[in-house]
């Protein structure tokens, strides 16, 4: 808000994702609304789209400003991830904890000075994987570490069911060729006009498979892909 030269009173809508930690329910948006001192009549909506939450929220913010321009002029979008707090999140006793982390991002989407235009937006929902990526009570990988300073507790963790691996190799590995071409077509952009593709994905197998799939199907060089996981 300070960077944008705004106050909490200037915000007309809050869109917020919270993943992990204690406040998945009722969601961080309500606490953020109160902590900032936003106007009482300003809506605060929680979104749960996991990795897609921030971009989906930016799209929704743009749509709300277009649908009711007098009511929604500035939208605060925020995503907060708290996997490693030892409550709802990752198994803090498992070496795999190195694959996930905590962080937050926020932006104000404004009708007055829109600096980044969304030319097109595309989404696919693969409902068949719904029961395979779950948060459940599960025995810690190294139960002797529970109670230690590094692993205070292990309430509920994300569990990958065995069915997810075959699905990814069958369908998920080529999803870039399904999502990106219609996105470019709707934006009026040819595949050769794409300078960079930036993905947020922690699975190395996906980081390797998606560029190769798109290069094979539409000729976009894999060298134009960049991922944010460790860079």
TILUM-74854 format. One record per residue: residue in one letter; x, y, z of N, C-alpha, C in turn. Coordinates in steps of 0.02 Angstrom, whole numbers. Example, Ala and Ser with C-alpha at 12.3 -4.5 7.8 and 13.67 -1.06 7.14 Angstrom:
<atoms>
+------+--------+--------+--------+--------+---------+--------+--------+--------+--------+
| type |  neast | nnorth |    nup | caeast | canorth |   caup |  ceast | cnorth |    cup |
+------+--------+--------+--------+--------+---------+--------+--------+--------+--------+
|    a |    660 |   -284 |    390 |    615 |    -225 |    390 |    660 |   -165 |    390 |
|    s |    642 |   -112 |    354 |    684 |     -53 |    357 |    645 |      2 |    394 |
+------+--------+--------+--------+--------+---------+--------+--------+--------+--------+
</atoms>
This chain:
<atoms>
+------+--------+--------+--------+--------+---------+--------+--------+--------+--------+
| type |  neast | nnorth |    nup | caeast | canorth |   caup |  ceast | cnorth |    cup |
+------+--------+--------+--------+--------+---------+--------+--------+--------+--------+
|    x |     41 |    -60 |      0 |      0 |       0 |      0 |     43 |     63 |      0 |
|    x |     96 |     61 |     40 |    141 |     119 |     43 |    175 |    130 |    -25 |
|    x |    197 |     76 |    -56 |    230 |      81 |   -122 |    182 |    110 |   -174 |
|    x |    118 |     91 |   -169 |     68 |     115 |   -217 |     42 |    185 |   -199 |
|    x |     62 |    211 |   -142 |     37 |     276 |   -121 |    -36 |    273 |   -100 |
|    x |    -57 |    218 |    -71 |   -127 |     208 |    -52 |   -133 |    194 |     23 |
|    x |   -194 |    198 |     48 |   -209 |     178 |    116 |   -259 |    121 |    113 |
|    x |   -272 |     90 |    169 |   -321 |      35 |    172 |   -390 |     59 |    150 |
|    x |   -405 |    123 |    160 |   -470 |     149 |    141 |   -480 |    152 |     66 |
|    x |   -426 |    147 |     28 |   -430 |     149 |    -45 |   -446 |     82 |    -76 |
|    x |   -445 |     28 |    -36 |   -455 |     -39 |    -62 |   -530 |    -55 |    -65 |
|    x |   -552 |    -80 |   -123 |   -623 |     -95 |   -134 |   -639 |   -169 |   -131 |
|    x |   -587 |   -212 |   -132 |   -598 |    -284 |   -131 |   -532 |   -318 |   -112 |
|    x |   -536 |   -370 |    -71 |   -478 |    -410 |    -53 |   -488 |   -481 |    -80 |
|    x |   -439 |   -506 |   -117 |   -438 |    -575 |   -140 |   -376 |   -608 |   -111 |
|    x |   -384 |   -662 |    -73 |   -327 |    -688 |    -37 |   -328 |   -765 |    -36 |
|    x |   -269 |   -794 |    -47 |   -260 |    -865 |    -39 |   -218 |   -878 |     23 |
|    x |   -235 |   -930 |     60 |   -192 |    -952 |    115 |   -187 |  -1027 |    112 |
|    x |   -125 |  -1052 |    110 |   -112 |   -1123 |    103 |    -65 |  -1145 |    159 |
|    x |    -89 |  -1191 |    200 |    -49 |   -1213 |    256 |    -59 |  -1169 |    317 |
|    x |    -31 |  -1190 |    373 |    -36 |   -1151 |    434 |   -102 |  -1161 |    470 |
|    x |   -115 |  -1117 |    518 |   -175 |   -1124 |    560 |   -237 |  -1093 |    529 |
|    x |   -228 |  -1047 |    481 |   -284 |   -1005 |    461 |   -313 |  -1022 |    393 |
|    x |   -307 |  -1085 |    372 |   -340 |   -1107 |    311 |   -416 |  -1095 |    318 |
|    x |   -442 |  -1111 |    376 |   -511 |   -1095 |    395 |   -506 |  -1050 |    456 |
|    x |   -537 |   -991 |    455 |   -583 |    -964 |    405 |   -550 |   -928 |    346 |
|    x |   -485 |   -931 |    340 |   -451 |    -897 |    284 |   -420 |   -832 |    306 |
|    x |   -366 |   -813 |    272 |   -327 |    -755 |    291 |   -360 |   -689 |    270 |
|    x |   -403 |   -691 |    220 |   -432 |    -628 |    195 |   -468 |   -589 |    250 |
|    x |   -503 |   -624 |    294 |   -540 |    -589 |    346 |   -493 |   -557 |    397 |
|    x |   -441 |   -594 |    415 |   -392 |    -566 |    462 |   -355 |   -507 |    431 |
|    x |   -340 |   -511 |    366 |   -306 |    -457 |    332 |   -351 |   -395 |    330 |
|    x |   -415 |   -405 |    317 |   -463 |    -350 |    316 |   -462 |   -313 |    382 |
|    x |   -462 |   -350 |    437 |   -463 |    -319 |    504 |   -396 |   -286 |    521 |
|    x |   -341 |   -321 |    506 |   -275 |    -296 |    524 |   -258 |   -231 |    488 |
|    x |   -280 |   -225 |    426 |   -265 |    -164 |    388 |   -312 |   -107 |    404 |
|    x |   -370 |   -122 |    432 |   -420 |     -70 |    444 |   -457 |    -50 |    380 |
|    x |   -470 |    -99 |    337 |   -508 |     -86 |    276 |   -580 |    -69 |    293 |
|    x |   -613 |    -31 |    249 |   -682 |     -11 |    261 |   -726 |    -72 |    275 |
|    x |   -774 |    -65 |    320 |   -816 |    -121 |    341 |   -853 |   -152 |    282 |
|    x |   -875 |   -113 |    234 |   -914 |    -139 |    178 |   -873 |   -168 |    122 |
|    x |   -807 |   -169 |    130 |   -763 |    -197 |     77 |   -763 |   -273 |     80 |
|    x |   -781 |   -307 |     26 |   -781 |    -380 |     28 |   -710 |   -408 |     35 |
|    x |   -705 |   -465 |     70 |   -641 |    -500 |     78 |   -655 |   -573 |     60 |
|    x |   -628 |   -594 |      4 |   -641 |    -662 |    -21 |   -579 |   -705 |    -17 |
|    x |   -588 |   -767 |      6 |   -533 |    -815 |      7 |   -537 |   -860 |    -54 |
|    x |   -480 |   -869 |    -88 |   -476 |    -913 |   -145 |   -430 |   -971 |   -129 |
|    x |   -446 |  -1030 |   -153 |   -404 |   -1088 |   -141 |   -393 |  -1125 |   -207 |
|    x |   -345 |  -1100 |   -246 |   -329 |   -1131 |   -310 |   -257 |  -1156 |   -310 |
|    x |   -229 |  -1164 |   -250 |   -160 |   -1188 |   -240 |   -113 |  -1145 |   -282 |
|    x |    -73 |  -1175 |   -326 |    -21 |   -1137 |   -362 |    -51 |  -1085 |   -409 |
|    x |   -114 |  -1095 |   -431 |   -144 |   -1049 |   -478 |   -179 |   -990 |   -444 |
|    x |   -180 |   -988 |   -377 |   -220 |    -939 |   -341 |   -205 |   -867 |   -360 |
|    x |   -141 |   -849 |   -364 |   -124 |    -779 |   -375 |   -144 |   -756 |   -445 |
|    x |   -129 |   -796 |   -495 |   -147 |    -777 |   -563 |   -223 |   -779 |   -573 |
|    x |   -257 |   -828 |   -544 |   -329 |    -830 |   -548 |   -360 |   -769 |   -513 |
|    x |   -332 |   -749 |   -456 |   -357 |    -691 |   -420 |   -347 |   -627 |   -460 |
|    x |   -290 |   -621 |   -495 |   -279 |    -562 |   -537 |   -331 |   -559 |   -593 |
|    x |   -346 |   -617 |   -622 |   -397 |    -620 |   -674 |   -465 |   -600 |   -647 |
|    x |   -483 |   -626 |   -587 |   -547 |    -610 |   -557 |   -551 |   -536 |   -539 |
|    x |   -495 |   -509 |   -514 |   -493 |    -437 |   -497 |   -507 |   -395 |   -559 |
|    x |   -476 |   -412 |   -615 |   -487 |    -375 |   -677 |   -560 |   -380 |   -698 |
|    x |   -589 |   -440 |   -693 |   -659 |    -450 |   -713 |   -706 |   -410 |   -669 |
|    x |   -692 |   -408 |   -604 |   -736 |    -370 |   -558 |   -733 |   -295 |   -573 |
|    x |   -674 |   -269 |   -589 |   -667 |    -198 |   -605 |   -703 |   -181 |   -671 |
|    x |   -704 |   -228 |   -716 |   -738 |    -217 |   -780 |   -814 |   -222 |   -772 |
|    x |   -837 |   -266 |   -728 |   -909 |    -277 |   -720 |   -942 |   -222 |   -679 |
|    x |   -907 |   -196 |   -627 |   -935 |    -143 |   -585 |   -881 |    -89 |   -575 |
|    x |   -867 |    -49 |   -626 |   -811 |      -2 |   -623 |   -817 |     51 |   -569 |
|    x |   -877 |     69 |   -550 |   -885 |     120 |   -498 |   -876 |     92 |   -428 |
|    x |   -887 |     28 |   -420 |   -880 |      -3 |   -355 |   -809 |    -29 |   -343 |
|    x |   -780 |    -60 |   -394 |   -714 |     -91 |   -386 |   -663 |    -53 |   -428 |
|    x |   -623 |    -13 |   -395 |   -571 |      26 |   -428 |   -501 |      0 |   -413 |
|    x |   -492 |    -25 |   -351 |   -427 |     -51 |   -330 |   -438 |   -115 |   -290 |
|    x |   -405 |   -169 |   -311 |   -413 |    -234 |   -280 |   -346 |   -256 |   -251 |
|    x |   -345 |   -275 |   -188 |   -286 |    -302 |   -156 |   -286 |   -378 |   -164 |
|    x |   -234 |   -404 |   -197 |   -227 |    -476 |   -208 |   -167 |   -501 |   -168 |
|    x |   -177 |   -554 |   -129 |   -122 |    -581 |    -89 |   -125 |   -656 |    -86 |
|    x |    -67 |   -688 |    -87 |    -62 |    -760 |    -77 |    -10 |   -773 |    -23 |
|    x |    -27 |   -815 |     25 |     18 |    -831 |     81 |     23 |   -907 |     89 |
|    x |     84 |   -933 |     92 |     95 |   -1004 |     99 |    135 |  -1017 |    163 |
|    x |    110 |  -1062 |    205 |    143 |   -1078 |    268 |    146 |  -1154 |    276 |
|    x |    186 |  -1185 |    233 |    192 |   -1258 |    234 |    232 |  -1283 |    294 |
|    x |    282 |  -1243 |    315 |    333 |   -1270 |    361 |    321 |  -1251 |    434 |
|    x |    261 |  -1231 |    451 |    250 |   -1208 |    520 |    239 |  -1265 |    569 |
|    x |    233 |  -1327 |    544 |    224 |   -1384 |    589 |    151 |  -1396 |    606 |
|    x |    104 |  -1364 |    572 |     33 |   -1376 |    584 |      3 |  -1408 |    522 |
|    x |    -40 |  -1372 |    486 |    -68 |   -1398 |    423 |    -19 |  -1381 |    367 |
|    x |     12 |  -1432 |    338 |     62 |   -1417 |    287 |    101 |  -1478 |    268 |
|    x |    167 |  -1472 |    267 |    210 |   -1528 |    247 |    234 |  -1566 |    309 |
|    x |    258 |  -1626 |    297 |    287 |   -1667 |    350 |    355 |  -1638 |    367 |
|    x |    360 |  -1603 |    422 |    422 |   -1569 |    439 |    477 |  -1617 |    461 |
|    x |    461 |  -1682 |    468 |    513 |   -1731 |    485 |    539 |  -1767 |    423 |
|    x |    515 |  -1751 |    366 |    533 |   -1785 |    303 |    584 |  -1742 |    265 |
|    x |    638 |  -1772 |    239 |    686 |   -1733 |    199 |    653 |  -1699 |    139 |
|    x |    595 |  -1726 |    117 |    560 |   -1695 |     61 |    535 |  -1625 |     76 |
|    x |    540 |  -1603 |    139 |    519 |   -1536 |    158 |    559 |  -1484 |    117 |
|    x |    618 |  -1504 |     92 |    658 |   -1458 |     53 |    624 |  -1438 |    -12 |
|    x |    572 |  -1476 |    -33 |    537 |   -1461 |    -95 |    486 |  -1406 |    -88 |
|    x |    466 |  -1390 |    -27 |    413 |   -1341 |    -17 |    438 |  -1287 |     31 |
|    x |    406 |  -1229 |     29 |    429 |   -1175 |     72 |    373 |  -1127 |     89 |
|    x |    390 |  -1076 |    127 |    342 |   -1025 |    148 |    357 |   -960 |    111 |
|    x |    305 |   -921 |    102 |    315 |    -857 |     69 |    249 |   -822 |     58 |
|    x |    253 |   -761 |     32 |    192 |    -722 |     20 |    205 |   -672 |    -36 |
|    x |    152 |   -653 |    -70 |    156 |    -604 |   -124 |     92 |   -562 |   -122 |
|    x |     98 |   -498 |   -138 |     40 |    -455 |   -138 |     46 |   -403 |   -194 |
|    x |    -11 |   -382 |   -219 |    -13 |    -331 |   -272 |    -79 |   -294 |   -268 |
|    x |    -79 |   -232 |   -290 |   -141 |    -194 |   -297 |   -155 |   -188 |   -371 |
|    x |   -213 |   -215 |   -393 |   -234 |    -211 |   -462 |   -280 |   -150 |   -467 |
|    x |   -263 |   -102 |   -510 |   -298 |     -38 |   -512 |   -323 |    -22 |   -582 |
|    x |   -381 |      8 |   -587 |   -407 |      32 |   -651 |   -371 |     96 |   -672 |
|    x |   -344 |    133 |   -625 |   -314 |     198 |   -640 |   -246 |    192 |   -673 |
|    x |   -206 |    145 |   -651 |   -137 |     140 |   -677 |   -117 |     67 |   -685 |
|    x |   -153 |     32 |   -729 |   -139 |     -38 |   -740 |    -72 |    -44 |   -777 |
|    x |    -22 |    -74 |   -745 |     45 |     -78 |   -773 |     57 |   -144 |   -810 |
|    x |     16 |   -195 |   -798 |     26 |    -260 |   -830 |    -41 |   -285 |   -855 |
|    x |    -50 |   -283 |   -920 |   -114 |    -302 |   -949 |   -117 |   -378 |   -959 |
|    x |   -173 |   -408 |   -939 |   -184 |    -479 |   -950 |   -216 |   -486 |  -1019 |
|    x |   -180 |   -512 |  -1067 |   -205 |    -518 |  -1136 |   -252 |   -577 |  -1143 |
|    x |   -239 |   -631 |  -1107 |   -281 |    -690 |  -1111 |   -269 |   -732 |  -1049 |
|    x |   -317 |   -772 |  -1032 |   -314 |    -814 |   -972 |   -345 |   -881 |   -989 |
|    x |   -314 |   -934 |   -966 |   -338 |   -1001 |   -983 |   -332 |  -1045 |   -921 |
|    x |   -379 |  -1091 |   -914 |   -379 |   -1135 |   -855 |   -405 |  -1204 |   -875 |
|    x |   -379 |  -1255 |   -844 |   -404 |   -1323 |   -852 |   -409 |  -1354 |   -783 |
|    x |   -465 |  -1387 |   -770 |   -475 |   -1421 |   -707 |   -476 |  -1496 |   -720 |
|    x |   -428 |  -1531 |   -692 |   -425 |   -1604 |   -699 |   -452 |  -1636 |   -636 |
|    x |   -518 |  -1644 |   -635 |   -552 |   -1667 |   -575 |   -535 |  -1738 |   -554 |
|    x |   -509 |  -1778 |   -601 |   -495 |   -1848 |   -584 |   -439 |  -1853 |   -532 |
|    x |   -396 |  -1802 |   -528 |   -341 |   -1807 |   -480 |   -362 |  -1782 |   -411 |
|    x |   -423 |  -1759 |   -404 |   -447 |   -1730 |   -342 |   -434 |  -1774 |   -280 |
|    x |   -451 |  -1839 |   -282 |   -440 |   -1879 |   -222 |   -368 |  -1903 |   -213 |
|    x |   -323 |  -1885 |   -259 |   -255 |   -1911 |   -256 |   -206 |  -1861 |   -224 |
|    x |   -225 |  -1799 |   -216 |   -183 |   -1748 |   -184 |   -222 |  -1723 |   -124 |
|    x |   -209 |  -1751 |    -67 |   -252 |   -1738 |     -9 |   -210 |  -1719 |     52 |
|    x |   -243 |  -1689 |     99 |   -211 |   -1674 |    164 |   -243 |  -1721 |    215 |
|    x |   -202 |  -1759 |    248 |   -228 |   -1811 |    293 |   -183 |  -1819 |    354 |
|    x |   -211 |  -1849 |    406 |   -171 |   -1869 |    463 |   -129 |  -1928 |    441 |
|    x |    -64 |  -1923 |    452 |    -20 |   -1978 |    431 |     40 |  -1981 |    477 |
|    x |     64 |  -2040 |    487 |    123 |   -2050 |    529 |    182 |  -2011 |    501 |
|    x |    219 |  -1978 |    544 |    277 |   -1940 |    523 |    330 |  -1987 |    494 |
|    x |    367 |  -1962 |    445 |    420 |   -2002 |    414 |    473 |  -2021 |    465 |
|    x |    488 |  -1974 |    510 |    538 |   -1986 |    563 |    507 |  -1964 |    629 |
|    x |    465 |  -2006 |    659 |    428 |   -1987 |    719 |    472 |  -1967 |    778 |
|    x |    534 |  -1990 |    780 |    577 |   -1973 |    836 |    594 |  -1898 |    836 |
|    x |    585 |  -1865 |    778 |    600 |   -1793 |    774 |    542 |  -1750 |    799 |
|    x |    482 |  -1779 |    804 |    424 |   -1741 |    828 |    437 |  -1717 |    899 |
|    x |    422 |  -1655 |    912 |    435 |   -1626 |    977 |    501 |  -1590 |    981 |
|    x |    544 |  -1601 |    932 |    608 |   -1565 |    930 |    596 |  -1495 |    905 |
|    x |    646 |  -1452 |    915 |    639 |   -1382 |    895 |    625 |  -1376 |    820 |
|    x |    654 |  -1421 |    781 |    646 |   -1417 |    708 |    579 |  -1446 |    685 |
|    x |    547 |  -1486 |    726 |    484 |   -1517 |    708 |    437 |  -1519 |    768 |
|    x |    406 |  -1462 |    784 |    366 |   -1458 |    845 |    306 |  -1505 |    846 |
|    x |    273 |  -1515 |    788 |    216 |   -1560 |    785 |    203 |  -1578 |    712 |
|    x |    157 |  -1623 |    702 |    142 |   -1647 |    635 |     68 |  -1663 |    632 |
|    x |     27 |  -1611 |    623 |    -45 |   -1620 |    628 |    -75 |  -1652 |    565 |
|    x |    -64 |  -1621 |    508 |    -93 |   -1646 |    445 |    -46 |  -1626 |    389 |
|    x |    -36 |  -1671 |    343 |     14 |   -1658 |    290 |    -15 |  -1675 |    222 |
|    x |     15 |  -1648 |    169 |     -7 |   -1665 |    102 |     18 |  -1734 |     84 |
|    x |    -27 |  -1774 |     56 |    -11 |   -1843 |     38 |    -24 |  -1852 |    -37 |
|    x |     26 |  -1878 |    -73 |     18 |   -1895 |   -144 |     -2 |  -1969 |   -148 |
|    x |    -61 |  -1983 |   -173 |    -83 |   -2052 |   -181 |    -46 |  -2085 |   -240 |
|    x |    -40 |  -2152 |   -240 |     -2 |   -2186 |   -293 |    -30 |  -2173 |   -363 |
|    x |    -95 |  -2160 |   -369 |   -125 |   -2150 |   -435 |   -100 |  -2086 |   -469 |
|    x |    -73 |  -2039 |   -431 |    -54 |   -1975 |   -461 |      4 |  -1983 |   -510 |
|    x |     53 |  -2025 |   -494 |    112 |   -2033 |   -538 |     94 |  -2056 |   -608 |
|    x |     55 |  -2111 |   -616 |     36 |   -2132 |   -683 |     -5 |  -2080 |   -720 |
|    x |    -50 |  -2044 |   -683 |    -89 |   -1992 |   -716 |    -44 |  -1938 |   -745 |
|    x |      6 |  -1919 |   -706 |     49 |   -1866 |   -731 |     86 |  -1887 |   -794 |
|    x |    113 |  -1947 |   -794 |    150 |   -1970 |   -853 |    103 |  -1978 |   -913 |
|    x |     39 |  -1994 |   -900 |     -9 |   -2004 |   -954 |    -38 |  -1939 |   -980 |
|    x |    -53 |  -1892 |   -934 |    -89 |   -1831 |   -952 |    -52 |  -1767 |   -932 |
|    x |    -29 |  -1765 |   -871 |      1 |   -1703 |   -845 |     64 |  -1682 |   -880 |
|    x |    103 |  -1729 |   -906 |    167 |   -1712 |   -937 |    158 |  -1672 |  -1001 |
|    x |    100 |  -1676 |  -1033 |     89 |   -1640 |  -1096 |     39 |  -1583 |  -1089 |
|    x |     24 |  -1563 |  -1027 |    -27 |   -1512 |  -1017 |     -7 |  -1444 |  -1045 |
|    x |     57 |  -1432 |  -1052 |     79 |   -1368 |  -1082 |     54 |  -1362 |  -1154 |
|    x |     52 |  -1417 |  -1190 |     28 |   -1416 |  -1259 |    -47 |  -1408 |  -1264 |
|    x |    -82 |  -1421 |  -1208 |   -155 |   -1413 |  -1206 |   -174 |  -1342 |  -1186 |
|    x |   -138 |  -1314 |  -1138 |   -156 |   -1248 |  -1109 |   -130 |  -1189 |  -1150 |
|    x |    -67 |  -1192 |  -1170 |    -35 |   -1132 |  -1198 |    -58 |  -1113 |  -1268 |
|    x |    -67 |  -1160 |  -1315 |    -89 |   -1140 |  -1382 |   -155 |  -1102 |  -1384 |
|    x |   -209 |  -1125 |  -1350 |   -270 |   -1084 |  -1351 |   -262 |  -1017 |  -1316 |
|    x |   -218 |  -1014 |  -1266 |   -204 |    -951 |  -1233 |   -174 |   -901 |  -1281 |
|    x |   -125 |   -923 |  -1321 |    -93 |    -879 |  -1370 |   -143 |   -859 |  -1424 |
|    x |   -185 |   -906 |  -1446 |   -234 |    -891 |  -1498 |   -282 |   -837 |  -1476 |
|    x |   -306 |   -841 |  -1415 |   -353 |    -791 |  -1389 |   -320 |   -724 |  -1380 |
|    x |   -255 |   -723 |  -1369 |   -219 |    -660 |  -1361 |   -195 |   -632 |  -1428 |
|    x |   -204 |   -671 |  -1482 |   -181 |    -648 |  -1547 |   -105 |   -650 |  -1554 |
|    x |    -73 |   -698 |  -1521 |      0 |    -703 |  -1521 |     21 |   -769 |  -1554 |
|    x |     67 |   -766 |  -1600 |     93 |    -827 |  -1632 |    144 |   -860 |  -1586 |
|    x |    152 |   -926 |  -1589 |    202 |    -960 |  -1547 |    272 |   -930 |  -1553 |
|    x |    290 |   -908 |  -1613 |    357 |    -880 |  -1622 |    367 |   -812 |  -1589 |
|    x |    312 |   -780 |  -1567 |    316 |    -714 |  -1535 |    328 |   -718 |  -1460 |
|    x |    327 |   -779 |  -1432 |    336 |    -788 |  -1360 |    410 |   -783 |  -1343 |
|    x |    428 |   -736 |  -1299 |    498 |    -727 |  -1279 |    516 |   -769 |  -1219 |
|    x |    471 |   -773 |  -1170 |    485 |    -810 |  -1108 |    422 |   -846 |  -1085 |
|    x |    431 |   -905 |  -1058 |    378 |    -940 |  -1023 |    404 |   -953 |   -953 |
|    x |    369 |   -926 |   -903 |    391 |    -932 |   -834 |    340 |   -976 |   -797 |
|    x |    363 |  -1030 |   -768 |    318 |   -1076 |   -734 |    335 |  -1081 |   -661 |
|    x |    285 |  -1095 |   -620 |    295 |   -1105 |   -549 |    277 |  -1178 |   -534 |
|    x |    327 |  -1219 |   -527 |    315 |   -1290 |   -518 |    374 |  -1321 |   -482 |
|    x |    360 |  -1361 |   -430 |    415 |   -1388 |   -391 |    436 |  -1458 |   -414 |
|    x |    396 |  -1491 |   -455 |    414 |   -1558 |   -477 |    462 |  -1555 |   -536 |
|    x |    522 |  -1582 |   -527 |    572 |   -1580 |   -580 |    548 |  -1615 |   -643 |
|    x |    509 |  -1669 |   -635 |    486 |   -1705 |   -693 |    440 |  -1662 |   -736 |
|    x |    401 |  -1618 |   -704 |    358 |   -1572 |   -741 |    399 |  -1518 |   -775 |
|    x |    447 |  -1491 |   -738 |    490 |   -1438 |   -766 |    525 |  -1463 |   -829 |
|    x |    542 |  -1527 |   -831 |    575 |   -1556 |   -890 |    526 |  -1573 |   -945 |
|    x |    467 |  -1598 |   -926 |    420 |   -1624 |   -976 |    383 |  -1569 |  -1013 |
|    x |    362 |  -1517 |   -980 |    319 |   -1466 |  -1012 |    354 |  -1429 |  -1069 |
|    x |    416 |  -1406 |  -1061 |    449 |   -1373 |  -1118 |    458 |  -1420 |  -1178 |
|    x |    476 |  -1482 |  -1164 |    486 |   -1530 |  -1218 |    421 |  -1544 |  -1255 |
|    x |    366 |  -1549 |  -1219 |    302 |   -1563 |  -1250 |    280 |  -1505 |  -1295 |
|    x |    288 |  -1443 |  -1271 |    267 |   -1386 |  -1310 |    311 |  -1375 |  -1371 |
|    x |    376 |  -1389 |  -1364 |    421 |   -1383 |  -1421 |    403 |  -1433 |  -1475 |
|    x |    386 |  -1494 |  -1455 |    368 |   -1546 |  -1503 |    302 |  -1530 |  -1538 |
|    x |    254 |  -1501 |  -1502 |    188 |   -1491 |  -1531 |    181 |  -1424 |  -1568 |
|    x |    216 |  -1371 |  -1544 |    206 |   -1305 |  -1573 |    270 |  -1267 |  -1588 |
|    x |    327 |  -1298 |  -1579 |    390 |   -1268 |  -1600 |    416 |  -1212 |  -1557 |
|    x |    389 |  -1203 |  -1497 |    417 |   -1152 |  -1451 |    478 |  -1182 |  -1417 |
|    x |    537 |  -1154 |  -1427 |    599 |   -1184 |  -1401 |    598 |  -1193 |  -1325 |
|    x |    622 |  -1249 |  -1302 |    625 |   -1262 |  -1230 |    671 |  -1212 |  -1196 |
|    x |    717 |  -1181 |  -1233 |    763 |   -1132 |  -1203 |    727 |  -1069 |  -1180 |
|    x |    666 |  -1059 |  -1201 |    628 |    -999 |  -1181 |    591 |  -1008 |  -1115 |
|    x |    594 |  -1069 |  -1087 |    561 |   -1082 |  -1023 |    607 |  -1063 |   -966 |
|    x |    577 |  -1037 |   -913 |    612 |   -1022 |   -851 |    567 |  -1043 |   -794 |
|    x |    595 |  -1072 |   -742 |    554 |   -1092 |   -685 |    578 |  -1055 |   -623 |
|    x |    530 |  -1045 |   -577 |    544 |   -1003 |   -518 |    560 |  -1044 |   -456 |
|    x |    562 |  -1110 |   -462 |    570 |   -1152 |   -403 |    636 |  -1139 |   -367 |
|    x |    691 |  -1138 |   -405 |    756 |   -1126 |   -372 |    794 |  -1069 |   -404 |
|    x |    761 |  -1029 |   -444 |    795 |    -972 |   -476 |    753 |   -909 |   -466 |
+------+--------+--------+--------+--------+---------+--------+--------+--------+--------+
</atoms>
